[in-house]
Amino acid sequence: MKTILVTGIGGLTPRSLTRIIRENHPDYRIIGIDINKKAIGFFMDGLLDEFHICPHCTDSAYFPWIEKLVTEKAIDYAFVQPESEIVKWGHYYEVYGKYPCPVFMGCEKLSVSLKDKAIMADLLDGTDFIPKTIKVTQENPRYDDVEKQIGFPCWIRATEGTGGLGSLKLEDLSSYKSWLFINSQIPEFTVSEFLTGRHLANEMLYYNGEYVKGAALECVEYVMANIAPSHVTGNTAFGRFLNEDRINKFCDDCIKYLEKKLGVVAHGILSFDLKEDGDGNMKVTEVNIRHMAYVGVMAHVGFDLVEDTIRIMEDGNANRVERAPFFHYEKPSIFLRDVDVEPIILESEDLFSHSCEIK
């Protein structure tokens, strides 16, 4: 039996991956932590064996608290979420040459570079990997650059944050100024050319620079889209699993470019968000340094990066992880997700072909 720590258990992704751990290893002891005493993961029946409220990762008490927990609870390894904690754990490694306990994540330099969308845009500037993008701030909104370099319509979003924070399609300069005023609490944004094609995603596993496996999907509709001004919430309500090798290759090419640019090797889970332009050309909009919320539904159709992560942390290598850089799903499955219900996987969209006719 192993004892596993899952941080940020109030979040959707940590809860999703914890369910997979519980399904695959019912005898493992799972301890969840979160800064929020009302974190829903604390109170979900059967999800955790034990839970604790922890200091914020920016608090000087955070790592002494983590170290004590690891020692007293004999924690074997950890799944660390969200990005803010991943970056802090990466910095801990840079300082001490080790983690508080075994984890599977990339180096601090790559994590910091991808967590901030403006830094990522600067690194990829001048390539075909991203749309035309500039960074703006409340103090320097760069009205002329937005109008002349990017043009309207354009897409704006916060440089940091999840769930499509601060995102909206803007039609003109007046709406841009209004959006900055409405979101005055957000200090920085990226503004990009507006892309009209599909929203794609790709979750990938790297081990010491080797691209081990990856699988793609399309995010078609979003949970609670009607309450978001952009109709994008970051959580997929209806998605398609895709067997399109070009998506995997494009993302791997991007990572190889970043490795060379930064002088690092990719290691850990990297999750891409992409949009296609009107001609079907893919552009990177975000690279997350962690598992994504749909990790659970992907596991249920054969692409189980949670189990792969466990094997790596238990073995200290990736020898037992199947090499599948162009993973193909067995069926053209789709999935449905919503608030307060388990995701549903369906074998085909043909099930949606019902008519309104009463027979």
C-alpha positions in Angstrom: 0.0 0.0 0.0 1.2 3.5 -0.9 0.3 6.8 0.7 -0.3 9.6 -1.9 -0.6 13.3 -1.4 -2.9 15.3 -3.7 -2.6 19.1 -3.3 -5.3 21.6 -4.3 -8.0 19.0 -3.8 -10.7 21.6 -4.0 -10.0 21.9 -7.7 -11.7 20.0 -10.5 -8.5 18.5 -11.9 -7.1 17.1 -8.6 -10.5 15.6 -7.8 -10.7 14.0 -11.3 -7.2 12.4 -11.0 -7.9 11.3 -7.5 -11.0 9.4 -8.7 -8.7 7.5 -11.1 -6.2 6.7 -8.4 -9.1 5.4 -6.2 -10.4 3.3 -9.1 -7.0 1.8 -10.0 -5.6 1.4 -6.5 -8.5 1.0 -4.0 -6.0 0.0 -1.3 -3.9 3.1 -1.6 -4.2 5.8 1.1 -4.9 9.2 -0.3 -4.4 12.4 1.6 -5.8 15.7 0.2 -4.9 19.2 1.1 -6.2 22.6 0.2 -6.0 26.2 1.5 -9.8 26.4 1.5 -11.6 24.9 4.5 -14.7 24.4 2.3 -12.8 22.6 -0.4 -15.4 20.2 -1.9 -12.9 17.4 -2.3 -12.7 17.2 1.5 -16.3 16.1 1.8 -16.8 13.9 -1.2 -17.7 10.4 0.0 -14.9 7.8 -0.7 -12.5 10.2 -2.4 -10.0 10.7 0.4 -8.8 8.8 3.4 -7.7 12.0 5.2 -7.7 15.7 4.5 -5.9 18.8 5.9 -6.1 22.6 5.5 -2.7 23.8 4.5 -1.0 27.2 4.3 -0.9 29.1 1.0 2.1 28.1 -1.1 3.4 31.7 -0.9 3.4 31.6 2.9 6.8 30.9 4.5 5.1 28.3 6.6 4.0 26.2 3.6 7.1 24.0 3.0 7.8 23.4 6.7 4.2 22.3 7.0 4.5 20.1 3.9 7.8 18.5 5.1 6.1 17.7 8.5 3.1 16.2 6.7 5.3 14.0 4.5 7.3 12.7 7.5 4.4 12.1 9.9 2.1 10.6 7.3 4.9 8.6 5.5 3.8 10.0 2.1 5.4 8.1 -0.8 4.8 10.7 -3.5 2.6 13.6 -4.5 0.4 14.9 -7.3 0.9 18.7 -7.2 -1.7 21.1 -8.5 -2.4 24.0 -9.4 0.3 25.8 -11.3 1.2 28.2 -8.5 2.2 25.2 -6.3 4.0 23.5 -9.1 6.2 26.6 -9.6 6.9 26.7 -5.9 7.8 23.0 -5.7 10.1 23.6 -8.7 11.8 26.5 -6.9 12.2 24.3 -3.8 14.1 21.8 -5.9 16.4 24.5 -7.3 17.2 25.6 -3.7 17.6 22.2 -2.0 18.3 19.8 -4.9 15.3 17.6 -4.0 11.6 17.7 -3.6 9.8 17.3 -0.3 8.7 13.9 -1.6 8.8 12.3 -5.1 6.8 14.1 -7.7 6.6 14.1 -11.5 7.0 17.6 -12.8 9.2 19.8 -15.0 11.9 22.3 -14.0 11.2 25.7 -12.5 12.4 27.6 -15.6 10.0 25.8 -18.0 7.2 26.0 -15.5 7.5 29.7 -14.9 7.8 30.3 -18.7 4.6 28.5 -19.5 2.5 29.6 -16.5 2.7 33.2 -17.7 1.0 33.5 -21.1 2.9 36.7 -21.8 6.3 35.0 -21.3 5.2 32.1 -23.4 4.1 34.5 -26.2 7.5 36.3 -26.1 9.3 33.0 -26.3 7.3 31.9 -29.3 7.2 35.3 -31.0 8.1 35.2 -34.7 7.2 31.5 -35.0 4.1 29.9 -36.6 3.2 28.3 -33.2 1.2 31.3 -31.9 -1.2 33.9 -33.3 -0.1 37.5 -33.4 0.0 38.4 -29.7 1.0 41.4 -27.6 1.1 42.0 -23.8 -0.9 44.9 -22.4 -1.3 46.2 -18.9 -3.8 48.5 -17.1 -1.0 51.1 -17.0 0.0 50.6 -20.6 -3.0 49.5 -22.6 -1.2 50.1 -26.0 -4.3 51.2 -27.8 -2.5 52.0 -31.1 -0.7 48.6 -31.1 -3.9 46.7 -30.4 -5.6 48.5 -33.3 -2.7 48.4 -35.8 -0.7 45.3 -34.9 -3.4 42.9 -33.9 -6.6 44.5 -35.4 -10.2 43.8 -34.6 -11.9 41.4 -33.9 -9.3 40.3 -31.4 -9.1 38.0 -28.3 -8.1 39.2 -24.9 -7.4 37.1 -21.8 -5.5 37.5 -18.5 -1.8 36.5 -18.6 -2.3 34.2 -15.6 -5.2 32.3 -14.3 -7.5 29.5 -15.4 -11.1 29.0 -16.7 -10.7 31.6 -19.4 -10.1 34.4 -16.9 -10.6 37.9 -18.4 -11.2 36.5 -21.9 -13.5 38.0 -24.5 -13.8 38.5 -28.3 -13.5 42.3 -28.8 -15.0 44.0 -31.8 -13.5 47.5 -31.6 -11.4 49.9 -29.6 -14.3 51.1 -27.5 -15.1 47.6 -26.3 -11.4 47.0 -25.5 -11.3 50.1 -23.3 -14.6 49.1 -21.6 -13.2 45.5 -21.0 -10.1 46.9 -19.3 -12.3 49.1 -17.1 -14.6 46.2 -16.1 -11.6 44.0 -15.3 -9.6 46.6 -13.5 -8.5 44.1 -10.9 -6.6 42.1 -13.6 -3.2 43.8 -14.1 -2.0 42.2 -17.3 -3.5 40.7 -20.4 -2.5 39.2 -23.8 -4.3 40.5 -26.9 -4.2 38.2 -29.9 -5.7 37.9 -33.3 -9.1 36.2 -33.2 -9.1 32.6 -34.4 -12.3 31.2 -35.8 -11.5 27.4 -36.0 -11.8 24.5 -33.7 -10.6 24.5 -30.0 -8.2 21.6 -29.6 -6.4 20.2 -26.7 -3.5 17.7 -26.3 -2.2 16.1 -23.1 1.4 14.9 -23.3 3.9 13.1 -21.2 7.6 13.8 -21.4 10.4 12.0 -19.5 13.8 13.6 -19.4 13.3 15.1 -22.9 11.7 12.0 -24.4 8.2 12.6 -25.8 6.6 9.4 -24.5 2.9 9.7 -25.3 0.2 12.1 -26.2 -3.5 12.2 -27.1 -5.8 14.9 -28.5 -9.4 16.0 -28.2 -11.7 18.8 -29.4 -13.5 21.1 -26.9 -16.8 21.8 -28.6 -19.0 23.3 -25.9 -18.3 24.6 -22.4 -19.8 24.1 -19.0 -22.0 27.0 -17.9 -21.0 28.9 -21.1 -24.0 31.2 -20.9 -22.8 32.9 -17.8 -19.4 33.8 -19.3 -19.2 36.9 -21.5 -16.9 35.0 -23.8 -19.0 31.8 -23.6 -15.7 30.1 -22.8 -15.3 28.8 -19.2 -12.3 26.5 -19.5 -14.3 23.4 -18.7 -15.5 21.3 -21.6 -19.2 20.2 -21.6 -19.1 18.4 -24.9 -15.8 17.1 -26.4 -14.6 14.8 -29.1 -11.6 12.4 -28.8 -9.5 12.9 -31.9 -7.0 10.6 -33.8 -5.2 13.4 -35.6 -1.4 12.8 -35.6 -0.7 16.3 -36.8 -1.9 17.7 -33.5 0.6 15.6 -31.5 3.4 16.5 -33.9 2.7 20.2 -33.8 2.7 20.3 -30.0 5.9 18.2 -29.8 7.6 20.5 -32.3 6.6 23.4 -30.1 8.0 21.8 -27.0 11.3 21.0 -28.8 11.5 24.6 -29.9 11.0 25.8 -26.3 13.5 23.2 -25.0 16.2 24.7 -27.3 15.2 28.3 -26.6 15.3 27.9 -22.8 18.1 25.3 -22.6 16.0 22.8 -20.7 14.6 19.3 -21.2 10.8 18.7 -21.0 9.8 16.5 -18.1 6.4 15.9 -16.7 2.8 16.4 -18.0 2.3 19.2 -20.5 -1.2 20.1 -21.7 -1.9 22.2 -24.8 -4.8 24.4 -25.6 -4.9 25.3 -29.4 -7.2 27.1 -31.8 -7.3 26.8 -35.5 -7.5 29.7 -37.8 -9.9 30.0 -40.7 -7.6 27.8 -42.8 -7.2 25.1 -40.2 -3.7 26.1 -39.1 -3.1 25.4 -35.4 -2.0 28.1 -33.0 -1.0 27.6 -29.3 -3.1 29.6 -26.9 -1.9 28.0 -23.7 0.4 25.3 -22.4 -0.5 24.0 -18.9 2.2 22.4 -16.7 -0.1 19.8 -15.2 -2.8 17.3 -15.8 -6.1 18.7 -17.2 -9.6 18.4 -15.8 -10.5 15.9 -18.6 -7.7 13.5 -17.4 -10.4 11.3 -15.9 -12.5 10.8 -19.1 -9.3 10.2 -21.1 -8.3 7.5 -18.7 -11.7 5.8 -19.2 -11.1 5.5 -23.0 -7.6 4.1 -22.6 -5.3 7.1 -22.2 -4.4 6.9 -18.5 -1.7 9.5 -17.7 -2.6 9.2 -14.0 -1.5 5.6 -13.9 1.5 6.4 -16.0 2.5 9.1 -13.5 2.1 6.6 -10.6 4.4 4.1 -12.4 7.0 6.8 -13.0 7.0 7.9 -9.3 7.0 4.4 -8.0 9.7 3.1 -10.3 11.9 6.1 -10.6 11.8 5.7 -14.4 9.4 5.4 -17.4 10.2 1.8 -18.3 6.7 0.6 -17.7 5.0 3.4 -19.6 3.8 2.5 -23.1 5.4 4.5 -25.8 2.5 6.1 -27.7 3.4 9.5 -29.1 0.5 9.3 -31.5 -2.0 7.6 -29.3 -5.2 6.5 -31.1 -8.5 5.9 -29.4 -10.3 2.6 -30.3 -13.6 4.3 -31.0 -14.8 7.8 -32.2 -16.0 8.4 -28.7 -17.3 11.7 -27.3 -17.9 12.9 -23.8 -20.3 15.1 -21.9 -19.6 16.9 -18.6 -21.6 19.2 -16.4 -21.7 20.6 -12.9 -22.3 18.1 -10.0 -22.5 15.0 -12.3 -19.9 12.4 -13.4 -18.7 12.7 -17.0 -20.5 10.5 -19.5 -18.7 8.8 -22.4 -20.7 7.9 -25.5 -19.5 5.9 -28.5 -20.8 8.1 -31.3 -22.5 11.4 -32.1 -25.1 9.4 -33.9 -26.9 9.3 -30.6 -27.7 13.0 -31.1 -29.7 12.4 -34.3 -33.1 12.1 -32.6 -35.9 14.2 -34.1 -38.7 16.0 -32.2 -41.3 13.7 -33.8 -43.5 11.9 -31.3 -44.2 8.3 -32.5 
